[in-house]
Amino acid sequence: MCITVGPAVMGGMPCIRGLRVPVATVVSMVADGMTADEIVADLPYLEREDIAEALRFAAEAVRERELPLLPSSA
């Protein structure tokens, strides 16, 4: 399973396996409380592993990064 990004698919949004299913859509479904079984029932071309991969991708996208500290003005 993989997340793909291409300018010709959904305007370059990260999608699941090149399908026109954005990662954000799947993450929103999980956030709304849907189970993996419910998501696969709504989007039968997805697999349970696609949902896990979308969540891993989203977690990596917002992972804490080391940022430079700015000197305080006080």
PDB file of N, H, CA, C and O in Angstrom:
ATOM      1  N   MET A   1       0.844  -1.171   0.000  1.00  0.00           N
ATOM      2  CA  MET A   1       0.000   0.000   0.000  1.00  0.00           C
ATOM      3  C   MET A   1       0.888   1.232   0.000  1.00  0.00           C
ATOM      4  O   MET A   1       1.971   1.233   0.585  1.00  0.00           O
ATOM      5  N   CYS A   2       0.424   2.265  -0.654  1.00  0.00           N
ATOM      6  H   CYS A   2      -0.456   2.264  -1.129  1.00  0.00           H
ATOM      7  CA  CYS A   2       1.240   3.470  -0.638  1.00  0.00           C
ATOM      8  C   CYS A   2       0.367   4.701  -0.855  1.00  0.00           C
ATOM      9  O   CYS A   2      -0.749   4.636  -1.369  1.00  0.00           O
ATOM     10  N   ILE A   3       0.928   5.800  -0.444  1.00  0.00           N
ATOM     11  H   ILE A   3       1.835   5.853  -0.026  1.00  0.00           H
ATOM     12  CA  ILE A   3       0.312   7.099  -0.671  1.00  0.00           C
ATOM     13  C   ILE A   3       1.010   7.691  -1.883  1.00  0.00           C
ATOM     14  O   ILE A   3       2.237   7.680  -1.973  1.00  0.00           O
ATOM     15  N   THR A   4       0.224   8.204  -2.806  1.00  0.00           N
ATOM     16  H   THR A   4      -0.773   8.214  -2.733  1.00  0.00           H
ATOM     17  CA  THR A   4       0.795   8.777  -4.018  1.00  0.00           C
ATOM     18  C   THR A   4       0.423  10.247  -4.122  1.00  0.00           C
ATOM     19  O   THR A   4      -0.618  10.691  -3.639  1.00  0.00           O
ATOM     20  N   VAL A   5       1.312  10.979  -4.770  1.00  0.00           N
ATOM     21  H   VAL A   5       2.158  10.618  -5.162  1.00  0.00           H
ATOM     22  CA  VAL A   5       1.076  12.406  -5.014  1.00  0.00           C
ATOM     23  C   VAL A   5       1.442  12.662  -6.466  1.00  0.00           C
ATOM     24  O   VAL A   5       2.573  12.420  -6.886  1.00  0.00           O
ATOM     25  N   GLY A   6       0.487  13.146  -7.214  1.00  0.00           N
ATOM     26  H   GLY A   6      -0.432  13.343  -6.872  1.00  0.00           H
ATOM     27  CA  GLY A   6       0.753  13.453  -8.615  1.00  0.00           C
ATOM     28  C   GLY A   6      -0.118  14.606  -9.066  1.00  0.00           C
ATOM     29  O   GLY A   6      -1.292  14.671  -8.700  1.00  0.00           O
ATOM     30  N   PRO A   7       0.424  15.510  -9.846  1.00  0.00           N
ATOM     31  CA  PRO A   7      -0.348  16.688 -10.257  1.00  0.00           C
ATOM     32  C   PRO A   7      -1.599  16.348 -11.067  1.00  0.00           C
ATOM     33  O   PRO A   7      -2.537  17.143 -11.113  1.00  0.00           O
ATOM     34  N   ALA A   8      -1.624  15.194 -11.697  1.00  0.00           N
ATOM     35  H   ALA A   8      -0.862  14.548 -11.660  1.00  0.00           H
ATOM     36  CA  ALA A   8      -2.776  14.829 -12.526  1.00  0.00           C
ATOM     37  C   ALA A   8      -3.894  14.156 -11.728  1.00  0.00           C
ATOM     38  O   ALA A   8      -4.975  13.909 -12.263  1.00  0.00           O
ATOM     39  N   VAL A   9      -3.640  13.858 -10.454  1.00  0.00           N
ATOM     40  H   VAL A   9      -2.762  14.059 -10.019  1.00  0.00           H
ATOM     41  CA  VAL A   9      -4.643  13.190  -9.624  1.00  0.00           C
ATOM     42  C   VAL A   9      -5.009  14.101  -8.461  1.00  0.00           C
ATOM     43  O   VAL A   9      -4.176  14.380  -7.600  1.00  0.00           O
ATOM     44  N   MET A  10      -6.229  14.555  -8.436  1.00  0.00           N
ATOM     45  H   MET A  10      -6.907  14.328  -9.136  1.00  0.00           H
ATOM     46  CA  MET A  10      -6.760  15.402  -7.359  1.00  0.00           C
ATOM     47  C   MET A  10      -5.893  16.625  -7.105  1.00  0.00           C
ATOM     48  O   MET A  10      -5.722  17.038  -5.958  1.00  0.00           O
ATOM     49  N   GLY A  11      -5.353  17.199  -8.151  1.00  0.00           N
ATOM     50  H   GLY A  11      -5.492  16.864  -9.083  1.00  0.00           H
ATOM     51  CA  GLY A  11      -4.575  18.428  -8.031  1.00  0.00           C
ATOM     52  C   GLY A  11      -3.321  18.296  -7.196  1.00  0.00           C
ATOM     53  O   GLY A  11      -2.832  19.282  -6.644  1.00  0.00           O
ATOM     54  N   GLY A  12      -2.795  17.084  -7.097  1.00  0.00           N
ATOM     55  H   GLY A  12      -3.192  16.284  -7.545  1.00  0.00           H
ATOM     56  CA  GLY A  12      -1.559  16.885  -6.346  1.00  0.00           C
ATOM     57  C   GLY A  12      -1.747  16.583  -4.875  1.00  0.00           C
ATOM     58  O   GLY A  12      -0.771  16.518  -4.128  1.00  0.00           O
ATOM     59  N   MET A  13      -2.991  16.398  -4.446  1.00  0.00           N
ATOM     60  H   MET A  13      -3.783  16.451  -5.053  1.00  0.00           H
ATOM     61  CA  MET A  13      -3.231  16.042  -3.042  1.00  0.00           C
ATOM     62  C   MET A  13      -2.745  14.617  -2.794  1.00  0.00           C
ATOM     63  O   MET A  13      -2.855  13.776  -3.687  1.00  0.00           O
ATOM     64  N   PRO A  14      -2.214  14.321  -1.610  1.00  0.00           N
ATOM     65  CA  PRO A  14      -1.832  12.948  -1.292  1.00  0.00           C
ATOM     66  C   PRO A  14      -3.066  12.042  -1.344  1.00  0.00           C
ATOM     67  O   PRO A  14      -4.074  12.310  -0.690  1.00  0.00           O
ATOM     68  N   CYS A  15      -2.971  10.977  -2.125  1.00  0.00           N
ATOM     69  H   CYS A  15      -2.152  10.759  -2.656  1.00  0.00           H
ATOM     70  CA  CYS A  15      -4.090  10.058  -2.313  1.00  0.00           C
ATOM     71  C   CYS A  15      -3.647   8.630  -2.023  1.00  0.00           C
ATOM     72  O   CYS A  15      -2.455   8.325  -1.970  1.00  0.00           O
ATOM     73  N   ILE A  16      -4.614   7.787  -1.843  1.00  0.00           N
ATOM     74  H   ILE A  16      -5.582   8.035  -1.886  1.00  0.00           H
ATOM     75  CA  ILE A  16      -4.346   6.385  -1.557  1.00  0.00           C
ATOM     76  C   ILE A  16      -4.199   5.613  -2.860  1.00  0.00           C
ATOM     77  O   ILE A  16      -5.124   5.564  -3.670  1.00  0.00           O
ATOM     78  N   ARG A  17      -3.029   5.011  -3.056  1.00  0.00           N
ATOM     79  H   ARG A  17      -2.277   5.051  -2.398  1.00  0.00           H
ATOM     80  CA  ARG A  17      -2.719   4.148  -4.197  1.00  0.00           C
ATOM     81  C   ARG A  17      -3.093   4.737  -5.548  1.00  0.00           C
ATOM     82  O   ARG A  17      -3.488   3.996  -6.449  1.00  0.00           O
ATOM     83  N   GLY A  18      -2.981   6.024  -5.708  1.00  0.00           N
ATOM     84  H   GLY A  18      -2.660   6.625  -4.976  1.00  0.00           H
ATOM     85  CA  GLY A  18      -3.294   6.639  -6.986  1.00  0.00           C
ATOM     86  C   GLY A  18      -4.778   6.754  -7.268  1.00  0.00           C
ATOM     87  O   GLY A  18      -5.179   7.270  -8.310  1.00  0.00           O
ATOM     88  N   LEU A  19      -5.587   6.278  -6.349  1.00  0.00           N
ATOM     89  H   LEU A  19      -5.261   5.858  -5.502  1.00  0.00           H
ATOM     90  CA  LEU A  19      -7.042   6.415  -6.477  1.00  0.00           C
ATOM     91  C   LEU A  19      -7.406   7.868  -6.187  1.00  0.00           C
ATOM     92  O   LEU A  19      -6.601   8.616  -5.633  1.00  0.00           O
ATOM     93  N   ARG A  20      -8.555   8.242  -6.544  1.00  0.00           N
ATOM     94  H   ARG A  20      -9.209   7.634  -6.995  1.00  0.00           H
ATOM     95  CA  ARG A  20      -9.004   9.605  -6.266  1.00  0.00           C
ATOM     96  C   ARG A  20      -9.647   9.685  -4.880  1.00  0.00           C
ATOM     97  O   ARG A  20     -10.750  10.203  -4.706  1.00  0.00           O
ATOM     98  N   VAL A  21      -8.918   9.155  -3.915  1.00  0.00           N
ATOM     99  H   VAL A  21      -8.022   8.734  -4.057  1.00  0.00           H
ATOM    100  CA  VAL A  21      -9.353   9.190  -2.514  1.00  0.00           C
ATOM    101  C   VAL A  21      -8.236   9.871  -1.723  1.00  0.00           C
ATOM    102  O   VAL A  21      -7.213   9.254  -1.426  1.00  0.00           O
ATOM    103  N   PRO A  22      -8.439  11.145  -1.385  1.00  0.00           N
ATOM    104  CA  PRO A  22      -7.410  11.862  -0.632  1.00  0.00           C
ATOM    105  C   PRO A  22      -7.215  11.284   0.768  1.00  0.00           C
ATOM    106  O   PRO A  22      -8.161  10.817   1.402  1.00  0.00           O
ATOM    107  N   VAL A  23      -5.984  11.324   1.227  1.00  0.00           N
ATOM    108  H   VAL A  23      -5.215  11.703   0.712  1.00  0.00           H
ATOM    109  CA  VAL A  23      -5.671  10.915   2.591  1.00  0.00           C
ATOM    110  C   VAL A  23      -6.555  11.693   3.565  1.00  0.00           C
ATOM    111  O   VAL A  23      -7.067  11.123   4.529  1.00  0.00           O
ATOM    112  N   ALA A  24      -6.733  12.980   3.321  1.00  0.00           N
ATOM    113  H   ALA A  24      -6.317  13.443   2.538  1.00  0.00           H
ATOM    114  CA  ALA A  24      -7.534  13.821   4.224  1.00  0.00           C
ATOM    115  C   ALA A  24      -8.964  13.306   4.373  1.00  0.00           C
ATOM    116  O   ALA A  24      -9.550  13.423   5.449  1.00  0.00           O
ATOM    117  N   THR A  25      -9.524  12.745   3.324  1.00  0.00           N
ATOM    118  H   THR A  25      -9.047  12.650   2.450  1.00  0.00           H
ATOM    119  CA  THR A  25     -10.884  12.208   3.389  1.00  0.00           C
ATOM    120  C   THR A  25     -10.940  11.037   4.355  1.00  0.00           C
ATOM    121  O   THR A  25     -11.841  10.955   5.191  1.00  0.00           O
ATOM    122  N   VAL A  26      -9.987  10.140   4.241  1.00  0.00           N
ATOM    123  H   VAL A  26      -9.255  10.206   3.562  1.00  0.00           H
ATOM    124  CA  VAL A  26      -9.966   8.959   5.108  1.00  0.00           C
ATOM    125  C   VAL A  26      -9.695   9.368   6.550  1.00  0.00           C
ATOM    126  O   VAL A  26     -10.337   8.856   7.467  1.00  0.00           O
ATOM    127  N   VAL A  27      -8.761  10.276   6.760  1.00  0.00           N
ATOM    128  H   VAL A  27      -8.240  10.692   6.015  1.00  0.00           H
ATOM    129  CA  VAL A  27      -8.463  10.730   8.114  1.00  0.00           C
ATOM    130  C   VAL A  27      -9.698  11.403   8.725  1.00  0.00           C
ATOM    131  O   VAL A  27      -9.977  11.219   9.910  1.00  0.00           O
ATOM    132  N   SER A  28     -10.427  12.168   7.939  1.00  0.00           N
ATOM    133  H   SER A  28     -10.200  12.318   6.977  1.00  0.00           H
ATOM    134  CA  SER A  28     -11.658  12.805   8.431  1.00  0.00           C
ATOM    135  C   SER A  28     -12.699  11.770   8.821  1.00  0.00           C
ATOM    136  O   SER A  28     -13.401  11.933   9.819  1.00  0.00           O
ATOM    137  N   MET A  29     -12.799  10.721   8.047  1.00  0.00           N
ATOM    138  H   MET A  29     -12.228  10.588   7.236  1.00  0.00           H
ATOM    139  CA  MET A  29     -13.765   9.657   8.355  1.00  0.00           C
ATOM    140  C   MET A  29     -13.416   9.004   9.693  1.00  0.00           C
ATOM    141  O   MET A  29     -14.302   8.732  10.503  1.00  0.00           O
ATOM    142  N   VAL A  30     -12.134   8.753   9.922  1.00  0.00           N
ATOM    143  H   VAL A  30     -11.414   8.974   9.264  1.00  0.00           H
ATOM    144  CA  VAL A  30     -11.695   8.184  11.200  1.00  0.00           C
ATOM    145  C   VAL A  30     -11.987   9.175  12.320  1.00  0.00           C
ATOM    146  O   VAL A  30     -12.482   8.784  13.377  1.00  0.00           O
ATOM    147  N   ALA A  31     -11.688  10.447  12.102  1.00  0.00           N
ATOM    148  H   ALA A  31     -11.287  10.765  11.243  1.00  0.00           H
ATOM    149  CA  ALA A  31     -11.924  11.478  13.119  1.00  0.00           C
ATOM    150  C   ALA A  31     -13.407  11.607  13.455  1.00  0.00           C
ATOM    151  O   ALA A  31     -13.768  11.949  14.582  1.00  0.00           O
ATOM    152  N   ASP A  32     -14.256  11.333  12.477  1.00  0.00           N
ATOM    153  H   ASP A  32     -13.962  11.056  11.562  1.00  0.00           H
ATOM    154  CA  ASP A  32     -15.701  11.387  12.699  1.00  0.00           C
ATOM    155  C   ASP A  32     -16.229  10.154  13.424  1.00  0.00           C
ATOM    156  O   ASP A  32     -17.425  10.044  13.695  1.00  0.00           O
ATOM    157  N   GLY A  33     -15.315   9.222  13.736  1.00  0.00           N
ATOM    158  H   GLY A  33     -14.343   9.312  13.516  1.00  0.00           H
ATOM    159  CA  GLY A  33     -15.715   8.057  14.518  1.00  0.00           C
ATOM    160  C   GLY A  33     -16.046   6.818  13.709  1.00  0.00           C
ATOM    161  O   GLY A  33     -16.502   5.821  14.268  1.00  0.00           O
ATOM    162  N   MET A  34     -15.825   6.862  12.414  1.00  0.00           N
ATOM    163  H   MET A  34     -15.454   7.672  11.960  1.00  0.00           H
ATOM    164  CA  MET A  34     -16.117   5.685  11.595  1.00  0.00           C
ATOM    165  C   MET A  34     -15.068   4.606  11.844  1.00  0.00           C
ATOM    166  O   MET A  34     -13.886   4.899  12.028  1.00  0.00           O
ATOM    167  N   THR A  35     -15.517   3.363  11.847  1.00  0.00           N
ATOM    168  H   THR A  35     -16.477   3.125  11.698  1.00  0.00           H
ATOM    169  CA  THR A  35     -14.589   2.241  11.990  1.00  0.00           C
ATOM    170  C   THR A  35     -14.008   1.907  10.620  1.00  0.00           C
ATOM    171  O   THR A  35     -14.512   2.354   9.589  1.00  0.00           O
ATOM    172  N   ALA A  36     -12.947   1.119  10.628  1.00  0.00           N
ATOM    173  H   ALA A  36     -12.537   0.756  11.465  1.00  0.00           H
ATOM    174  CA  ALA A  36     -12.344   0.686   9.366  1.00  0.00           C
ATOM    175  C   ALA A  36     -13.366  -0.075   8.527  1.00  0.00           C
ATOM    176  O   ALA A  36     -13.414   0.091   7.308  1.00  0.00           O
ATOM    177  N   ASP A  37     -14.176  -0.902   9.167  1.00  0.00           N
ATOM    178  H   ASP A  37     -14.137  -1.037  10.157  1.00  0.00           H
ATOM    179  CA  ASP A  37     -15.198  -1.653   8.423  1.00  0.00           C
ATOM    180  C   ASP A  37     -16.218  -0.723   7.773  1.00  0.00           C
ATOM    181  O   ASP A  37     -16.645  -0.965   6.644  1.00  0.00           O
ATOM    182  N   GLU A  38     -16.608   0.327   8.468  1.00  0.00           N
ATOM    183  H   GLU A  38     -16.262   0.524   9.386  1.00  0.00           H
ATOM    184  CA  GLU A  38     -17.558   1.286   7.899  1.00  0.00           C
ATOM    185  C   GLU A  38     -16.949   2.038   6.723  1.00  0.00           C
ATOM    186  O   GLU A  38     -17.619   2.282   5.719  1.00  0.00           O
ATOM    187  N   ILE A  39     -15.680   2.403   6.851  1.00  0.00           N
ATOM    188  H   ILE A  39     -15.136   2.205   7.666  1.00  0.00           H
ATOM    189  CA  ILE A  39     -15.008   3.126   5.768  1.00  0.00           C
ATOM    190  C   ILE A  39     -14.895   2.245   4.528  1.00  0.00           C
ATOM    191  O   ILE A  39     -15.168   2.693   3.415  1.00  0.00           O
ATOM    192  N   VAL A  40     -14.493   0.994   4.724  1.00  0.00           N
ATOM    193  H   VAL A  40     -14.272   0.630   5.628  1.00  0.00           H
ATOM    194  CA  VAL A  40     -14.369   0.072   3.591  1.00  0.00           C
ATOM    195  C   VAL A  40     -15.740  -0.214   2.975  1.00  0.00           C
ATOM    196  O   VAL A  40     -15.841  -0.421   1.766  1.00  0.00           O
ATOM    197  N   ALA A  41     -16.783  -0.226   3.785  1.00  0.00           N
ATOM    198  H   ALA A  41     -16.701  -0.057   4.767  1.00  0.00           H
ATOM    199  CA  ALA A  41     -18.137  -0.419   3.244  1.00  0.00           C
ATOM    200  C   ALA A  41     -18.537   0.777   2.376  1.00  0.00           C
ATOM    201  O   ALA A  41     -19.172   0.603   1.336  1.00  0.00           O
ATOM    202  N   ASP A  42     -18.168   1.987   2.800  1.00  0.00           N
ATOM    203  H   ASP A  42     -17.652   2.128   3.644  1.00  0.00           H
ATOM    204  CA  ASP A  42     -18.480   3.196   2.020  1.00  0.00           C
ATOM    205  C   ASP A  42     -17.599   3.327   0.787  1.00  0.00           C
ATOM    206  O   ASP A  42     -18.048   3.803  -0.256  1.00  0.00           O
ATOM    207  N   LEU A  43     -16.349   2.905   0.906  1.00  0.00           N
ATOM    208  H   LEU A  43     -15.984   2.518   1.753  1.00  0.00           H
ATOM    209  CA  LEU A  43     -15.375   3.014  -0.181  1.00  0.00           C
ATOM    210  C   LEU A  43     -14.791   1.621  -0.442  1.00  0.00           C
ATOM    211  O   LEU A  43     -13.663   1.339  -0.038  1.00  0.00           O
ATOM    212  N   PRO A  44     -15.551   0.750  -1.114  1.00  0.00           N
ATOM    213  CA  PRO A  44     -15.167  -0.665  -1.227  1.00  0.00           C
ATOM    214  C   PRO A  44     -13.878  -0.927  -2.004  1.00  0.00           C
ATOM    215  O   PRO A  44     -13.357  -2.041  -1.950  1.00  0.00           O
ATOM    216  N   TYR A  45     -13.359   0.044  -2.709  1.00  0.00           N
ATOM    217  H   TYR A  45     -13.783   0.949  -2.753  1.00  0.00           H
ATOM    218  CA  TYR A  45     -12.099  -0.138  -3.429  1.00  0.00           C
ATOM    219  C   TYR A  45     -10.904   0.077  -2.511  1.00  0.00           C
ATOM    220  O   TYR A  45      -9.762  -0.112  -2.931  1.00  0.00           O
ATOM    221  N   LEU A  46     -11.156   0.473  -1.246  1.00  0.00           N
ATOM    222  H   LEU A  46     -12.083   0.626  -0.905  1.00  0.00           H
ATOM    223  CA  LEU A  46     -10.086   0.588  -0.260  1.00  0.00           C
ATOM    224  C   LEU A  46      -9.968  -0.705   0.525  1.00  0.00           C
ATOM    225  O   LEU A  46     -10.901  -1.506   0.588  1.00  0.00           O
ATOM    226  N   GLU A  47      -8.806  -0.887   1.117  1.00  0.00           N
ATOM    227  H   GLU A  47      -8.048  -0.237   1.066  1.00  0.00           H
ATOM    228  CA  GLU A  47      -8.559  -2.012   2.011  1.00  0.00           C
ATOM    229  C   GLU A  47      -8.254  -1.449   3.391  1.00  0.00           C
ATOM    230  O   GLU A  47      -7.894  -0.281   3.536  1.00  0.00           O
ATOM    231  N   ARG A  48      -8.404  -2.294   4.396  1.00  0.00           N
ATOM    232  H   ARG A  48      -8.697  -3.243   4.278  1.00  0.00           H
ATOM    233  CA  ARG A  48      -8.140  -1.845   5.768  1.00  0.00           C
ATOM    234  C   ARG A  48      -6.726  -1.276   5.904  1.00  0.00           C
ATOM    235  O   ARG A  48      -6.524  -0.299   6.625  1.00  0.00           O
ATOM    236  N   GLU A  49      -5.759  -1.866   5.229  1.00  0.00           N
ATOM    237  H   GLU A  49      -5.923  -2.659   4.643  1.00  0.00           H
ATOM    238  CA  GLU A  49      -4.378  -1.387   5.301  1.00  0.00           C
ATOM    239  C   GLU A  49      -4.251   0.023   4.715  1.00  0.00           C
ATOM    240  O   GLU A  49      -3.384   0.787   5.139  1.00  0.00           O
ATOM    241  N   ASP A  50      -5.101   0.375   3.748  1.00  0.00           N
ATOM    242  H   ASP A  50      -5.805  -0.246   3.403  1.00  0.00           H
ATOM    243  CA  ASP A  50      -5.088   1.731   3.193  1.00  0.00           C
ATOM    244  C   ASP A  50      -5.406   2.757   4.278  1.00  0.00           C
ATOM    245  O   ASP A  50      -4.832   3.846   4.304  1.00  0.00           O
ATOM    246  N   ILE A  51      -6.311   2.403   5.158  1.00  0.00           N
ATOM    247  H   ILE A  51      -6.777   1.518   5.137  1.00  0.00           H
ATOM    248  CA  ILE A  51      -6.707   3.316   6.234  1.00  0.00           C
ATOM    249  C   ILE A  51      -5.529   3.517   7.192  1.00  0.00           C
ATOM    250  O   ILE A  51      -5.222   4.641   7.589  1.00  0.00           O
ATOM    251  N   ALA A  52      -4.887   2.430   7.549  1.00  0.00           N
ATOM    252  H   ALA A  52      -5.135   1.517   7.227  1.00  0.00           H
ATOM    253  CA  ALA A  52      -3.719   2.525   8.434  1.00  0.00           C
ATOM    254  C   ALA A  52      -2.611   3.346   7.779  1.00  0.00           C
ATOM    255  O   ALA A  52      -1.957   4.152   8.440  1.00  0.00           O
ATOM    256  N   GLU A  53      -2.406   3.143   6.498  1.00  0.00           N
ATOM    257  H   GLU A  53      -2.937   2.488   5.960  1.00  0.00           H
ATOM    258  CA  GLU A  53      -1.362   3.887   5.781  1.00  0.00           C
ATOM    259  C   GLU A  53      -1.700   5.380   5.736  1.00  0.00           C
ATOM    260  O   GLU A  53      -0.808   6.218   5.868  1.00  0.00           O
ATOM    261  N   ALA A  54      -2.969   5.715   5.551  1.00  0.00           N
ATOM    262  H   ALA A  54      -3.693   5.035   5.443  1.00  0.00           H
ATOM    263  CA  ALA A  54      -3.387   7.123   5.552  1.00  0.00           C
ATOM    264  C   ALA A  54      -3.103   7.765   6.908  1.00  0.00           C
ATOM    265  O   ALA A  54      -2.648   8.907   6.975  1.00  0.00           O
ATOM    266  N   LEU A  55      -3.369   7.038   7.976  1.00  0.00           N
ATOM    267  H   LEU A  55      -3.738   6.110   7.921  1.00  0.00           H
ATOM    268  CA  LEU A  55      -3.111   7.568   9.314  1.00  0.00           C
ATOM    269  C   LEU A  55      -1.616   7.723   9.572  1.00  0.00           C
ATOM    270  O   LEU A  55      -1.189   8.706  10.178  1.00  0.00           O
ATOM    271  N   ARG A  56      -0.818   6.757   9.114  1.00  0.00           N
ATOM    272  H   ARG A  56      -1.165   5.958   8.622  1.00  0.00           H
ATOM    273  CA  ARG A  56       0.631   6.881   9.267  1.00  0.00           C
ATOM    274  C   ARG A  56       1.153   8.088   8.496  1.00  0.00           C
ATOM    275  O   ARG A  56       2.000   8.830   8.993  1.00  0.00           O
ATOM    276  N   PHE A  57       0.647   8.281   7.284  1.00  0.00           N
ATOM    277  H   PHE A  57      -0.041   7.679   6.880  1.00  0.00           H
ATOM    278  CA  PHE A  57       1.077   9.418   6.456  1.00  0.00           C
ATOM    279  C   PHE A  57       0.717  10.728   7.149  1.00  0.00           C
ATOM    280  O   PHE A  57       1.538  11.643   7.217  1.00  0.00           O
ATOM    281  N   ALA A  58      -0.511  10.819   7.663  1.00  0.00           N
ATOM    282  H   ALA A  58      -1.178  10.076   7.607  1.00  0.00           H
ATOM    283  CA  ALA A  58      -0.948  12.042   8.343  1.00  0.00           C
ATOM    284  C   ALA A  58      -0.108  12.304   9.587  1.00  0.00           C
ATOM    285  O   ALA A  58       0.246  13.449   9.866  1.00  0.00           O
ATOM    286  N   ALA A  59       0.211  11.259  10.332  1.00  0.00           N
ATOM    287  H   ALA A  59      -0.076  10.329  10.105  1.00  0.00           H
ATOM    288  CA  ALA A  59       1.030  11.427  11.531  1.00  0.00           C
ATOM    289  C   ALA A  59       2.415  11.943  11.160  1.00  0.00           C
ATOM    290  O   ALA A  59       2.947  12.828  11.829  1.00  0.00           O
ATOM    291  N   GLU A  60       2.989  11.404  10.118  1.00  0.00           N
ATOM    292  H   GLU A  60       2.557  10.685   9.574  1.00  0.00           H
ATOM    293  CA  GLU A  60       4.316  11.852   9.694  1.00  0.00           C
ATOM    294  C   GLU A  60       4.269  13.299   9.207  1.00  0.00           C
ATOM    295  O   GLU A  60       5.215  14.059   9.416  1.00  0.00           O
ATOM    296  N   ALA A  61       3.177  13.674   8.562  1.00  0.00           N
ATOM    297  H   ALA A  61       2.409  13.057   8.392  1.00  0.00           H
ATOM    298  CA  ALA A  61       3.059  15.028   8.021  1.00  0.00           C
ATOM    299  C   ALA A  61       3.043  16.084   9.124  1.00  0.00           C
ATOM    300  O   ALA A  61       3.464  17.219   8.904  1.00  0.00           O
ATOM    301  N   VAL A  62       2.567  15.719  10.290  1.00  0.00           N
ATOM    302  H   VAL A  62       2.225  14.797  10.469  1.00  0.00           H
ATOM    303  CA  VAL A  62       2.484  16.702  11.380  1.00  0.00           C
ATOM    304  C   VAL A  62       3.453  16.401  12.521  1.00  0.00           C
ATOM    305  O   VAL A  62       3.393  17.020  13.584  1.00  0.00           O
ATOM    306  N   ARG A  63       4.337  15.448  12.285  1.00  0.00           N
ATOM    307  H   ARG A  63       4.385  14.946  11.422  1.00  0.00           H
ATOM    308  CA  ARG A  63       5.313  15.090  13.318  1.00  0.00           C
ATOM    309  C   ARG A  63       6.095  16.324  13.751  1.00  0.00           C
ATOM    310  O   ARG A  63       6.441  17.181  12.937  1.00  0.00           O
ATOM    311  N   GLU A  64       6.363  16.393  15.042  1.00  0.00           N
ATOM    312  H   GLU A  64       6.082  15.697  15.703  1.00  0.00           H
ATOM    313  CA  GLU A  64       7.095  17.529  15.588  1.00  0.00           C
ATOM    314  C   GLU A  64       8.460  17.629  14.919  1.00  0.00           C
ATOM    315  O   GLU A  64       9.185  16.641  14.802  1.00  0.00           O
ATOM    316  N   ARG A  65       8.783  18.785  14.502  1.00  0.00           N
ATOM    317  H   ARG A  65       8.195  19.588  14.597  1.00  0.00           H
ATOM    318  CA  ARG A  65      10.069  19.022  13.869  1.00  0.00           C
ATOM    319  C   ARG A  65      10.868  19.986  14.758  1.00  0.00           C
ATOM    320  O   ARG A  65      10.291  20.792  15.487  1.00  0.00           O
ATOM    321  N   GLU A  66      12.169  19.893  14.691  1.00  0.00           N
ATOM    322  H   GLU A  66      12.638  19.238  14.099  1.00  0.00           H
ATOM    323  CA  GLU A  66      13.007  20.805  15.460  1.00  0.00           C
ATOM    324  C   GLU A  66      12.989  22.170  14.782  1.00  0.00           C
ATOM    325  O   GLU A  66      13.338  22.302  13.609  1.00  0.00           O
ATOM    326  N   LEU A  67      12.584  23.159  15.525  1.00  0.00           N
ATOM    327  H   LEU A  67      12.300  23.051  16.478  1.00  0.00           H
ATOM    328  CA  LEU A  67      12.497  24.525  15.006  1.00  0.00           C
ATOM    329  C   LEU A  67      13.505  25.398  15.739  1.00  0.00           C
ATOM    330  O   LEU A  67      13.739  25.207  16.932  1.00  0.00           O
ATOM    331  N   PRO A  68      14.094  26.341  15.045  1.00  0.00           N
ATOM    332  CA  PRO A  68      15.049  27.232  15.713  1.00  0.00           C
ATOM    333  C   PRO A  68      14.304  28.136  16.693  1.00  0.00           C
ATOM    334  O   PRO A  68      13.195  28.591  16.413  1.00  0.00           O
ATOM    335  N   LEU A  69      14.925  28.392  17.843  1.00  0.00           N
ATOM    336  H   LEU A  69      15.826  28.023  18.070  1.00  0.00           H
ATOM    337  CA  LEU A  69      14.354  29.304  18.821  1.00  0.00           C
ATOM    338  C   LEU A  69      14.769  30.723  18.476  1.00  0.00           C
ATOM    339  O   LEU A  69      15.930  30.990  18.168  1.00  0.00           O
ATOM    340  N   LEU A  70      13.821  31.610  18.530  1.00  0.00           N
ATOM    341  H   LEU A  70      12.877  31.393  18.780  1.00  0.00           H
ATOM    342  CA  LEU A  70      14.112  33.016  18.288  1.00  0.00           C
ATOM    343  C   LEU A  70      14.447  33.697  19.603  1.00  0.00           C
ATOM    344  O   LEU A  70      13.836  33.395  20.628  1.00  0.00           O
ATOM    345  N   PRO A  71      15.392  34.596  19.589  1.00  0.00           N
ATOM    346  CA  PRO A  71      15.717  35.303  20.842  1.00  0.00           C
ATOM    347  C   PRO A  71      14.491  36.111  21.295  1.00  0.00           C
ATOM    348  O   PRO A  71      13.772  36.698  20.487  1.00  0.00           O
ATOM    349  N   SER A  72      14.287  36.115  22.607  1.00  0.00           N
ATOM    350  H   SER A  72      14.871  35.637  23.263  1.00  0.00           H
ATOM    351  CA  SER A  72      13.138  36.878  23.137  1.00  0.00           C
ATOM    352  C   SER A  72      13.451  38.369  23.058  1.00  0.00           C
ATOM    353  O   SER A  72      14.609  38.778  23.151  1.00  0.00           O
ATOM    354  N   SER A  73      12.423  39.159  22.889  1.00  0.00           N
ATOM    355  H   SER A  73      11.483  38.826  22.814  1.00  0.00           H
ATOM    356  CA  SER A  73      12.602  40.593  22.782  1.00  0.00           C
ATOM    357  C   SER A  73      12.562  41.266  24.148  1.00  0.00           C
ATOM    358  O   SER A  73      12.715  42.484  24.247  1.00  0.00           O
ATOM    359  N   ALA A  74      12.360  40.485  25.191  1.00  0.00           N
ATOM    360  H   ALA A  74      12.236  39.496  25.111  1.00  0.00           H
ATOM    361  CA  ALA A  74      12.274  41.072  26.541  1.00  0.00           C
ATOM    362  C   ALA A  74      13.611  41.259  27.174  1.00  0.00           C
ATOM    363  O   ALA A  74      13.698  41.740  28.303  1.00  0.00           O
TER     364      ALA A  74
END
